[in-house]
Amino acid sequence: MSRTFAFLRAINVGGHTVTMERLRELFAGFGLQGVETFIASGNLIFETGRETEAALSRRIEAGLKAALGYEVAVLLRGEAELAALVGGCPFREVEVSAAKALNVAFLAAPLTEAQETKLQTLGTAVDAFRTTGREVWWLCQVKQSESTFSNAVFERALGVRSTIRGFSTLQRLAAKHLKA
């Protein structure tokens, strides 16, 4: 069994509210073991067997749609991937310390060259982006609410589904759930 981290997109939007208790129940009902949630924003941790990530993601998405009546994208990462992410910020420390927010957008697959080019056109004096594998890092110099960038802008411009988490949340998640 290996530990898997699920980052859900659009779990509590559009008038929908799903408690973390309900999500734990659903994930356990999908045959996943040791299900936990981490803060009330669609972050789940569970144990998995040998099922491929793609198959597991599709199975969870189908189960959530059947149970909730709407689509929820499920972006999965393993322990090694989360550890590499929290240890591999592509921005320099001086850049991060001067910014108001550092976020990570989770993707199902790496961006294509064309998508990467389009992403860089979204950069402004306050928003900078770096891509590492299946994550896009967003460094914001102002409050996020003051930026013209958002997950919706990202998805429309690049034609991909994603979900964004604050880097500090990911650091806390890793500190709690990854072996030292």
Backbone as a chain_set.jsonl record, in Angstrom:
{"seq": "MSRTFAFLRAINVGGHTVTMERLRELFAGFGLQGVETFIASGNLIFETGRETEAALSRRIEAGLKAALGYEVAVLLRGEAELAALVGGCPFREVEVSAAKALNVAFLAAPLTEAQETKLQTLGTAVDAFRTTGREVWWLCQVKQSESTFSNAVFERALGVRSTIRGFSTLQRLAAKHLKA", "coords": {"N": [[0.845, -1.181, 0.0], [0.502, 2.22, -0.783], [0.796, 5.677, 0.06], [-1.408, 8.162, -1.068], [-2.147, 11.383, -2.327], [-4.9, 13.38, -2.815], [-6.125, 16.043, -4.688], [-8.817, 17.956, -4.966], [-10.802, 19.475, -7.449], [-13.11, 22.06, -7.615], [-14.943, 21.141, -5.66], [-16.617, 22.311, -3.714], [-18.367, 24.368, -4.968], [-20.508, 26.594, -6.854], [-22.9, 26.569, -5.362], [-22.87, 24.083, -4.229], [-22.191, 22.064, -1.413], [-20.029, 20.068, 0.272], [-19.228, 18.197, 2.975], [-16.182, 17.535, 4.751], [-16.297, 15.201, 6.178], [-18.232, 13.772, 4.744], [-16.83, 13.472, 2.333], [-14.727, 11.808, 3.222], [-16.225, 9.526, 3.837], [-17.232, 8.871, 1.284], [-14.824, 8.341, -0.157], [-13.843, 6.175, 1.314], [-15.884, 4.415, 0.707], [-15.248, 3.967, -1.929], [-13.431, 2.033, -1.73], [-10.984, 2.761, -0.721], [-8.349, 3.041, 1.655], [-7.629, 4.078, 5.062], [-8.475, 6.777, 4.949], [-8.154, 10.25, 5.096], [-8.812, 13.734, 5.653], [-7.52, 16.977, 4.846], [-7.522, 20.096, 6.027], [-10.402, 22.071, 5.178], [-10.734, 21.975, 2.216], [-10.876, 20.203, 0.087], [-8.718, 18.364, 0.088], [-7.371, 15.219, 0.24], [-6.088, 12.288, 1.813], [-4.951, 9.01, 1.402], [-4.602, 5.403, 1.416], [-3.41, 3.299, -1.16], [-3.579, 0.574, -3.519], [-2.225, -1.295, -6.171], [-3.319, -0.049, -8.368], [-3.289, 1.952, -11.317], [-2.425, 5.432, -11.491], [-3.949, 6.954, -13.32], [-6.19, 5.287, -13.773], [-7.205, 5.102, -11.172], [-7.799, 7.789, -10.631], [-9.795, 8.259, -12.582], [-11.729, 6.441, -11.667], [-12.359, 7.451, -9.09], [-13.31, 10.003, -9.811], [-15.587, 9.268, -11.33], [-17.079, 8.011, -9.33], [-17.5, 10.145, -7.562], [-19.015, 11.848, -9.194], [-21.305, 10.278, -9.578], [-22.231, 10.115, -6.929], [-22.491, 12.794, -6.116], [-23.597, 14.246, -8.196], [-22.402, 16.034, -9.91], [-19.472, 17.047, -11.786], [-16.207, 16.513, -10.538], [-12.934, 17.223, -10.662], [-10.136, 15.146, -10.077], [-7.015, 15.267, -8.897], [-4.117, 13.557, -8.537], [-1.32, 12.772, -6.422], [1.666, 11.091, -5.501], [3.579, 10.118, -2.549], [6.362, 10.601, -2.965], [6.247, 12.445, -5.041], [4.915, 14.62, -3.818], [6.773, 15.233, -1.847], [8.976, 16.0, -3.434], [7.861, 18.234, -4.637], [7.392, 20.071, -2.46], [9.982, 20.467, -1.736], [11.117, 21.691, -3.892], [10.792, 24.402, -4.932], [10.622, 26.534, -7.689], [11.179, 29.241, -7.731], [13.374, 31.857, -6.659], [14.453, 32.372, -3.275], [14.518, 35.08, -2.495], [12.684, 36.174, -4.263], [10.321, 34.898, -3.485], [10.049, 35.763, -0.827], [9.478, 38.442, -1.199], [6.994, 38.446, -2.313], [3.352, 38.342, -2.149], [1.892, 36.001, -2.291], [2.334, 32.509, -2.896], [1.585, 29.951, -4.985], [0.467, 26.697, -6.113], [-0.511, 25.106, -9.004], [-2.169, 22.189, -9.729], [-1.968, 19.738, -12.226], [-3.234, 17.295, -14.573], [-1.516, 16.346, -16.496], [1.72, 17.188, -17.882], [2.203, 20.503, -19.234], [1.849, 21.255, -22.7], [4.199, 22.371, -25.191], [3.056, 24.531, -26.561], [1.032, 25.268, -24.759], [2.601, 26.037, -22.588], [3.892, 28.265, -23.673], [1.662, 29.931, -24.026], [0.886, 30.198, -21.341], [3.003, 31.761, -20.332], [2.425, 34.165, -21.537], [0.46, 35.113, -19.928], [1.69, 36.16, -17.783], [2.458, 38.967, -15.714], [3.406, 42.175, -14.335], [2.849, 41.616, -11.732], [2.274, 38.902, -11.561], [3.894, 35.882, -11.86], [5.085, 32.905, -13.476], [6.114, 29.489, -13.232], [6.917, 26.331, -14.515], [6.947, 22.995, -13.484], [7.135, 19.806, -14.284], [4.083, 18.312, -13.691], [3.033, 20.488, -12.431], [2.183, 23.919, -12.023], [3.657, 26.771, -10.945], [2.722, 29.691, -9.254], [3.562, 32.876, -8.611], [2.642, 35.609, -6.819], [2.61, 39.063, -6.58], [0.881, 40.768, -5.315], [-2.15, 40.878, -3.327], [-4.073, 38.007, -3.976], [-6.69, 38.493, -4.752], [-6.457, 40.925, -5.947], [-5.188, 40.464, -8.269], [-5.307, 39.833, -11.819], [-5.233, 37.271, -12.593], [-6.439, 33.927, -12.272], [-7.654, 30.638, -11.324], [-9.715, 30.043, -13.093], [-9.143, 31.734, -15.282], [-6.688, 30.63, -16.02], [-7.467, 27.978, -16.742], [-9.247, 28.475, -18.888], [-7.57, 29.81, -20.741], [-5.558, 27.91, -21.263], [-6.855, 25.532, -21.695], [-7.028, 23.353, -19.931], [-7.772, 21.316, -17.047], [-7.441, 22.218, -13.665], [-6.356, 22.555, -10.25], [-5.763, 24.798, -7.627], [-3.466, 25.257, -4.974], [-2.299, 26.822, -2.014], [1.158, 27.308, -1.364], [2.082, 27.208, 1.278], [0.105, 25.685, 2.509], [0.566, 23.231, 1.273], [3.106, 22.688, 2.257], [2.499, 22.352, 4.984], [0.823, 20.117, 4.806], [2.619, 18.2, 3.823], [4.46, 18.172, 5.967], [2.923, 17.034, 7.947], [2.167, 14.515, 6.897], [4.226, 13.196, 5.496], [6.963, 10.985, 5.755], [9.771, 11.629, 7.779]], "CA": [[0.0, 0.0, 0.0], [1.234, 3.48, -0.787], [-0.025, 6.843, 0.392], [-1.735, 9.025, -2.189], [-2.746, 12.672, -1.983], [-5.87, 13.814, -3.822], [-6.47, 17.463, -4.67], [-10.072, 18.012, -5.702], [-11.155, 20.741, -8.08], [-14.529, 22.428, -7.673], [-15.762, 20.291, -4.798], [-17.61, 23.139, -3.025], [-18.633, 25.562, -5.779], [-21.8, 26.629, -7.522], [-23.985, 26.229, -4.457], [-22.668, 22.741, -3.68], [-21.392, 21.985, -0.197], [-19.739, 18.695, 0.672], [-18.389, 18.229, 4.166], [-15.014, 16.665, 4.696], [-16.759, 13.905, 6.664], [-18.885, 13.107, 3.604], [-15.772, 13.056, 1.398], [-14.062, 10.628, 3.795], [-17.141, 8.397, 3.659], [-17.25, 8.517, -0.136], [-13.549, 7.734, -0.536], [-13.816, 4.846, 1.928], [-16.809, 3.623, -0.098], [-14.574, 3.628, -3.188], [-12.473, 0.974, -1.423], [-9.698, 3.321, -0.318], [-8.096, 2.767, 3.073], [-6.968, 5.112, 5.847], [-8.825, 8.066, 4.347], [-8.131, 11.445, 5.938], [-8.882, 15.011, 4.947], [-6.607, 17.989, 5.371], [-8.264, 21.353, 5.971], [-11.673, 21.934, 4.455], [-10.645, 22.508, 0.854], [-10.77, 19.153, -0.913], [-7.441, 17.658, 0.118], [-7.55, 13.928, 0.896], [-4.935, 11.4, 1.893], [-5.438, 7.648, 1.557], [-3.708, 4.32, 1.007], [-3.857, 2.651, -2.393], [-2.886, -0.638, -3.951], [-1.444, -1.23, -7.398], [-4.073, 0.602, -9.443], [-2.557, 3.076, -11.898], [-2.95, 6.747, -11.116], [-4.999, 7.344, -14.261], [-7.382, 4.475, -13.51], [-7.716, 5.498, -9.864], [-8.397, 9.113, -10.785], [-11.065, 8.094, -13.32], [-12.673, 5.733, -10.8], [-12.82, 8.382, -8.059], [-14.13, 11.029, -10.479], [-16.88, 8.661, -11.663], [-17.787, 7.801, -8.076], [-17.943, 11.448, -7.046], [-20.103, 12.34, -10.049], [-22.493, 9.477, -9.269], [-22.706, 10.426, -5.576], [-22.763, 14.213, -5.908], [-24.382, 14.766, -9.297], [-21.64, 16.985, -10.715], [-18.087, 16.64, -12.009], [-15.133, 16.992, -9.672], [-11.639, 16.72, -11.128], [-9.323, 14.573, -9.013], [-5.608, 15.305, -9.287], [-3.435, 12.716, -7.559], [0.132, 12.77, -6.305], [2.217, 10.148, -4.536], [4.436, 10.688, -1.498], [7.612, 11.12, -3.535], [5.926, 13.644, -5.816], [4.645, 15.723, -2.894], [8.05, 15.59, -1.221], [9.76, 16.747, -4.426], [7.211, 19.523, -4.827], [7.648, 21.005, -1.349], [11.414, 20.727, -1.676], [11.631, 22.15, -5.182], [10.225, 25.656, -5.436], [11.461, 27.042, -8.767], [11.471, 30.657, -7.548], [14.421, 32.137, -5.677], [13.946, 32.763, -1.959], [14.316, 36.528, -2.476], [11.432, 36.424, -4.987], [9.22, 34.405, -2.659], [9.886, 36.605, 0.362], [8.937, 39.742, -1.607], [5.652, 38.253, -2.866], [2.222, 38.187, -1.222], [1.372, 34.63, -2.343], [2.958, 31.491, -3.728], [0.593, 28.905, -5.182], [0.793, 25.621, -7.038], [-1.643, 24.545, -9.749], [-1.984, 20.777, -10.049], [-2.467, 19.347, -13.542], [-3.219, 15.855, -14.823], [-0.381, 16.046, -17.375], [2.528, 18.386, -18.127], [1.767, 21.392, -20.31], [2.524, 21.136, -23.989], [5.013, 23.556, -25.49], [2.133, 25.617, -26.901], [0.387, 25.708, -23.52], [3.614, 26.741, -21.802], [4.047, 29.571, -24.308], [0.457, 30.695, -23.678], [0.973, 30.512, -19.908], [3.935, 32.864, -20.107], [1.781, 35.422, -21.963], [-0.407, 35.546, -18.824], [2.53, 36.819, -16.787], [2.375, 40.426, -15.618], [4.329, 42.712, -13.337], [2.527, 41.056, -10.414], [2.085, 37.459, -11.643], [4.957, 35.152, -12.56], [4.78, 31.474, -13.526], [7.155, 28.509, -13.545], [6.34, 24.999, -14.663], [7.79, 21.841, -13.152], [6.355, 18.584, -14.461], [2.631, 18.481, -13.737], [2.639, 21.615, -11.593], [2.505, 25.287, -12.418], [3.855, 27.629, -9.773], [2.242, 31.066, -9.466], [4.067, 33.827, -7.622], [1.809, 36.805, -6.935], [3.193, 40.175, -5.825], [-0.203, 41.481, -4.628], [-3.169, 39.95, -2.854], [-4.626, 37.282, -5.12], [-7.934, 39.145, -5.168], [-6.086, 42.109, -6.727], [-4.587, 39.983, -9.512], [-6.242, 39.475, -12.891], [-5.074, 35.836, -12.813], [-7.19, 33.01, -11.417], [-7.725, 29.298, -11.889], [-10.621, 30.101, -14.249], [-8.369, 32.326, -16.382], [-5.709, 29.61, -16.382], [-8.123, 26.874, -17.447], [-9.761, 28.952, -20.185], [-6.466, 30.151, -21.641], [-4.748, 26.754, -21.632], [-7.69, 24.382, -22.024], [-6.756, 22.235, -19.029], [-8.368, 21.382, -15.714], [-6.434, 22.303, -12.613], [-6.781, 23.076, -8.965], [-4.647, 25.557, -7.059], [-3.296, 25.248, -3.522], [-1.231, 27.663, -1.49], [2.355, 26.535, -1.054], [2.17, 26.974, 2.725], [-0.785, 24.549, 2.795], [1.265, 22.024, 0.827], [4.181, 22.444, 3.216], [1.885, 21.808, 6.209], [0.362, 18.78, 4.451], [3.804, 17.334, 3.772], [5.02, 18.039, 7.319], [2.063, 16.138, 8.729], [1.938, 13.201, 6.322], [5.384, 12.542, 4.886], [7.961, 10.489, 6.718], [10.975, 12.471, 7.844]], "C": [[0.89, 1.243, 0.0], [0.266, 4.627, -0.513], [-0.175, 7.725, -0.835], [-2.433, 10.267, -1.68], [-3.65, 13.083, -3.13], [-6.179, 15.288, -3.598], [-7.684, 17.614, -5.576], [-10.327, 19.413, -6.225], [-12.668, 20.897, -8.033], [-15.418, 21.53, -6.824], [-16.876, 21.096, -4.125], [-17.802, 24.458, -3.766], [-20.046, 25.491, -6.336], [-22.962, 26.22, -6.641], [-23.891, 24.83, -3.871], [-21.83, 22.838, -2.413], [-21.254, 20.517, 0.186], [-18.807, 18.771, 1.875], [-17.198, 17.289, 3.992], [-15.374, 15.276, 5.228], [-17.406, 13.107, 5.531], [-17.844, 12.645, 2.588], [-15.027, 11.827, 1.917], [-14.922, 9.384, 3.597], [-17.161, 7.928, 2.205], [-15.969, 7.793, -0.535], [-13.405, 6.339, 0.073], [-14.736, 3.9, 1.149], [-16.24, 3.237, -1.454], [-13.51, 2.556, -2.974], [-11.101, 1.469, -1.023], [-9.56, 3.205, 1.192], [-7.436, 3.963, 3.755], [-7.259, 6.517, 5.362], [-8.843, 9.17, 5.402], [-8.336, 12.662, 5.049], [-7.902, 15.962, 5.603], [-7.184, 19.35, 5.045], [-9.451, 21.231, 5.019], [-11.609, 22.53, 3.053], [-10.413, 21.422, -0.188], [-9.402, 18.522, -1.028], [-7.666, 16.353, 0.878], [-6.277, 13.114, 0.803], [-5.493, 10.001, 2.111], [-4.378, 6.668, 1.094], [-4.291, 3.646, -0.23], [-3.043, 1.393, -2.659], [-2.122, -0.379, -5.23], [-2.155, -0.573, -8.564], [-3.281, 1.786, -10.001], [-3.213, 4.392, -11.477], [-4.099, 7.156, -12.018], [-6.289, 6.582, -13.996], [-8.019, 4.878, -12.183], [-8.41, 6.854, -9.941], [-9.743, 9.027, -11.497], [-12.127, 7.444, -12.441], [-13.224, 6.659, -9.721], [-13.713, 9.456, -8.67], [-15.519, 10.491, -10.812], [-17.714, 8.451, -10.399], [-18.307, 9.095, -7.482], [-19.101, 11.992, -7.88], [-21.395, 11.588, -9.747], [-23.08, 9.869, -7.908], [-23.167, 11.865, -5.425], [-23.602, 14.842, -7.014], [-23.689, 15.834, -10.122], [-20.189, 16.524, -10.782], [-17.139, 17.305, -11.026], [-13.841, 16.39, -10.215], [-10.824, 16.266, -9.917], [-7.887, 14.5, -9.517], [-4.802, 14.635, -8.183], [-1.927, 12.909, -7.601], [0.536, 11.75, -5.254], [3.112, 10.865, -3.529], [5.709, 11.312, -2.071], [7.365, 12.394, -4.324], [5.664, 14.842, -4.908], [5.931, 16.182, -2.213], [8.918, 16.412, -2.182], [9.186, 18.134, -4.636], [7.569, 20.493, -3.696], [9.132, 21.326, -1.207], [11.978, 21.384, -2.918], [10.999, 23.401, -5.747], [11.15, 26.243, -6.507], [11.777, 28.536, -8.686], [12.567, 30.814, -6.502], [13.786, 32.625, -4.376], [13.672, 34.262, -1.884], [13.016, 36.895, -3.208], [10.222, 36.042, -4.128], [8.985, 35.327, -1.465], [9.305, 37.976, 0.025], [7.481, 39.65, -2.073], [4.598, 38.152, -1.762], [1.711, 36.753, -1.188], [2.201, 33.765, -3.277], [1.992, 30.317, -3.778], [1.092, 27.866, -6.167], [-0.499, 25.127, -7.672], [-1.295, 23.112, -10.116], [-2.669, 20.479, -11.375], [-2.445, 17.829, -13.661], [-1.999, 15.443, -15.651], [0.446, 17.322, -17.538], [1.942, 19.224, -19.271], [2.516, 21.058, -21.592], [3.372, 22.395, -24.192], [4.123, 24.76, -25.807], [1.428, 26.155, -25.658], [1.362, 26.49, -22.644], [3.822, 28.141, -22.36], [2.871, 30.469, -23.955], [0.478, 31.098, -22.209], [1.862, 31.72, -19.679], [3.36, 34.2, -20.591], [0.837, 35.957, -20.891], [0.378, 36.253, -17.732], [2.405, 38.337, -16.868], [3.434, 40.906, -14.63], [4.063, 42.12, -11.955], [2.394, 39.541, -10.412], [3.195, 36.825, -12.471], [4.672, 33.659, -12.449], [6.031, 30.672, -13.853], [6.467, 27.15, -13.607], [7.38, 23.958, -14.292], [6.92, 20.593, -13.259], [4.872, 18.876, -14.606], [2.131, 19.583, -12.798], [3.044, 22.931, -12.229], [2.547, 26.109, -11.149], [3.459, 29.053, -10.144], [2.713, 31.922, -8.301], [3.348, 35.147, -7.837], [2.338, 37.901, -6.008], [2.16, 40.98, -5.034], [-1.149, 40.436, -4.039], [-3.784, 39.277, -4.081], [-5.898, 37.941, -5.636], [-7.669, 40.394, -6.006], [-5.454, 41.739, -8.067], [-5.667, 39.718, -10.55], [-6.185, 37.978, -13.181], [-5.93, 35.055, -11.816], [-7.156, 31.629, -12.055], [-8.633, 29.277, -13.122], [-9.906, 30.672, -15.473], [-7.377, 31.295, -16.923], [-6.355, 28.517, -17.224], [-8.653, 27.293, -18.814], [-8.623, 29.175, -21.181], [-5.724, 28.912, -22.138], [-5.554, 25.512, -21.974], [-7.399, 23.151, -21.191], [-7.529, 22.429, -17.729], [-7.24, 21.422, -14.695], [-7.105, 22.687, -11.307], [-5.564, 23.686, -8.299], [-4.662, 25.446, -5.54], [-2.167, 26.208, -3.157], [-0.045, 26.798, -1.101], [2.478, 26.263, 0.439], [1.254, 25.825, 3.142], [-0.098, 23.247, 2.416], [2.421, 21.674, 1.759], [3.634, 21.83, 4.5], [1.397, 20.375, 5.974], [1.529, 17.8, 4.453], [4.399, 17.113, 5.162], [4.212, 17.046, 8.151], [2.07, 14.707, 8.211], [3.121, 12.512, 5.663], [6.365, 12.13, 5.969], [9.201, 11.36, 6.632], [12.18, 11.775, 7.283]], "O": [[1.901, 1.298, 0.699], [-0.924, 4.547, -0.819], [0.791, 8.0, -1.547], [-3.211, 10.215, -0.728], [-3.22, 13.13, -4.283], [-6.456, 15.723, -2.48], [-7.598, 17.427, -6.79], [-10.099, 20.405, -5.533], [-13.41, 19.975, -8.37], [-16.529, 21.194, -7.233], [-17.988, 20.587, -3.986], [-17.448, 25.525, -3.264], [-20.693, 24.445, -6.289], [-23.909, 25.592, -7.114], [-24.754, 24.432, -3.088], [-20.871, 23.608, -2.352], [-22.247, 19.82, 0.397], [-17.722, 19.346, 1.793], [-17.229, 16.367, 3.177], [-14.813, 14.279, 4.774], [-17.155, 11.911, 5.382], [-17.959, 11.549, 2.039], [-14.729, 10.911, 1.152], [-14.418, 8.321, 3.237], [-17.113, 6.729, 1.932], [-16.024, 6.746, -1.18], [-12.9, 5.425, -0.58], [-14.409, 2.729, 0.955], [-16.704, 2.274, -2.065], [-12.777, 2.203, -3.899], [-10.148, 0.691, -0.987], [-10.552, 3.266, 1.919], [-6.764, 4.763, 3.104], [-6.369, 7.367, 5.366], [-9.464, 9.036, 6.456], [-8.068, 12.624, 3.848], [-7.506, 15.781, 6.755], [-7.312, 19.702, 3.872], [-9.468, 20.359, 4.15], [-12.336, 23.472, 2.737], [-9.819, 21.685, -1.234], [-8.968, 18.179, -2.128], [-8.102, 16.373, 2.03], [-5.5, 13.232, -0.144], [-6.407, 9.817, 2.915], [-3.389, 7.045, 0.466], [-5.501, 3.447, -0.336], [-1.969, 1.188, -2.094], [-1.446, 0.642, -5.361], [-1.612, -0.553, -9.668], [-2.671, 2.539, -9.241], [-4.4, 4.44, -11.154], [-5.117, 7.654, -11.537], [-7.369, 7.174, -13.995], [-9.242, 4.982, -12.088], [-9.489, 7.037, -9.376], [-10.717, 9.646, -11.069], [-13.29, 7.846, -12.466], [-14.427, 6.656, -9.461], [-14.759, 9.784, -8.111], [-16.518, 11.179, -10.601], [-18.922, 8.689, -10.404], [-19.42, 9.144, -6.958], [-20.06, 12.537, -7.332], [-22.463, 12.195, -9.669], [-24.3, 9.945, -7.76], [-24.121, 12.14, -4.697], [-24.25, 15.865, -6.792], [-24.327, 16.478, -10.955], [-19.733, 15.729, -9.961], [-17.253, 18.494, -10.726], [-13.681, 15.17, -10.222], [-10.824, 16.916, -8.872], [-7.585, 13.759, -10.453], [-4.803, 15.087, -7.038], [-1.338, 13.169, -8.651], [-0.152, 11.564, -4.25], [3.367, 12.064, -3.646], [6.083, 12.424, -1.699], [8.175, 13.32, -4.284], [6.13, 15.948, -5.183], [6.15, 17.379, -2.026], [9.522, 17.406, -1.779], [9.93, 19.101, -4.795], [8.003, 21.615, -3.957], [9.495, 22.345, -0.62], [13.184, 21.615, -3.002], [10.698, 23.451, -6.939], [12.34, 26.43, -6.254], [12.562, 29.044, -9.487], [12.677, 30.011, -5.576], [12.708, 33.219, -4.387], [12.688, 34.674, -1.269], [12.327, 37.833, -2.807], [9.235, 36.773, -4.06], [7.839, 35.634, -1.134], [8.697, 38.61, 0.887], [6.811, 40.674, -2.21], [4.917, 37.908, -0.598], [1.157, 36.32, -0.178], [2.699, 34.224, -4.305], [1.626, 29.757, -2.745], [2.01, 28.113, -6.949], [-1.455, 24.776, -6.98], [-0.263, 22.85, -10.734], [-3.797, 20.906, -11.618], [-1.718, 17.156, -12.93], [-1.508, 14.322, -15.521], [-0.074, 18.422, -17.352], [1.27, 18.699, -20.158], [3.67, 20.632, -21.562], [3.257, 23.361, -23.437], [4.406, 25.876, -25.371], [1.249, 27.365, -25.52], [0.988, 27.49, -22.031], [3.918, 29.103, -21.598], [3.06, 31.639, -23.623], [0.121, 32.227, -21.874], [1.508, 32.612, -18.909], [3.765, 35.255, -20.104], [0.453, 37.126, -20.935], [-0.21, 36.879, -16.849], [2.264, 38.909, -17.948], [4.255, 40.122, -14.154], [4.949, 42.119, -11.1], [2.4, 38.94, -9.337], [3.408, 37.184, -13.629], [4.094, 33.199, -11.464], [6.885, 31.099, -14.63], [5.548, 26.869, -12.837], [8.532, 24.022, -14.721], [6.062, 20.357, -12.408], [4.451, 19.588, -15.518], [0.959, 19.608, -12.421], [4.085, 23.047, -12.876], [1.589, 26.136, -10.376], [3.816, 29.553, -11.21], [2.313, 31.716, -7.155], [3.433, 35.738, -8.914], [2.492, 37.69, -4.805], [2.526, 41.784, -4.176], [-0.954, 39.237, -4.241], [-3.988, 39.924, -5.109], [-6.149, 37.941, -6.841], [-8.566, 40.87, -6.702], [-5.214, 42.61, -8.904], [-6.808, 39.414, -10.203], [-7.009, 37.469, -13.94], [-6.117, 35.471, -10.673], [-6.69, 31.465, -13.183], [-8.348, 28.57, -14.088], [-10.051, 30.149, -16.578], [-7.249, 31.117, -18.134], [-5.852, 28.169, -18.292], [-8.523, 26.55, -19.787], [-8.718, 28.766, -22.338], [-5.307, 28.86, -23.295], [-5.003, 24.54, -22.488], [-7.508, 22.027, -21.681], [-7.89, 23.547, -17.361], [-6.221, 20.747, -14.844], [-8.268, 23.089, -11.275], [-4.46, 23.149, -8.397], [-5.712, 25.528, -4.903], [-1.206, 26.374, -3.908], [-0.211, 25.696, -0.578], [2.934, 25.188, 0.83], [1.601, 25.064, 4.046], [-0.171, 22.266, 3.157], [2.681, 20.5, 2.019], [4.226, 20.9, 5.047], [1.543, 19.519, 6.846], [1.438, 16.708, 5.014], [4.798, 15.998, 5.498], [4.769, 16.308, 8.964], [1.988, 13.77, 9.005], [3.018, 11.339, 5.304], [6.566, 12.834, 6.959], [9.62, 11.771, 5.55], [13.27, 12.346, 7.264]]}, "num_chains": 1, "name": "protein.A"}
